[in-house]
């Protein structure tokens, strides 16, 4: 019985920390939704924009990209621009995760599940 009371008391002491964790996670998720990054390929003939939720927001093709008529090349350029945008947004999301971990007092480089 005393063991359970001790565990309950320990959990009660951690409640403020859990509240801060929840607050930081909500803030992080909101910030991730606002992060965007762009990628381009073919000297700017194809541009792609991705958000922190890894959703493609836009793909833009210049007139020169359309004039070429090379479908395979255009597909490769689109894939390259989207992949570049995804890589850039991943780096930005990782920076936000590091800031959140720092705000929680966690050591730098400590991975949190689902954030790396």
Protein Blocks (a to p, Z undefined) as FASTA:
>chain_A
ZZmmmmmmmmmmmmmmmmmmmmmmmmmmmmmmmpccdddeehhlaccdddfkopafbdcd
dfklmmnopaklmmmmmmmmmmmmmmmmmmmmmmmmmmmmmmnopaehiacehiZZ
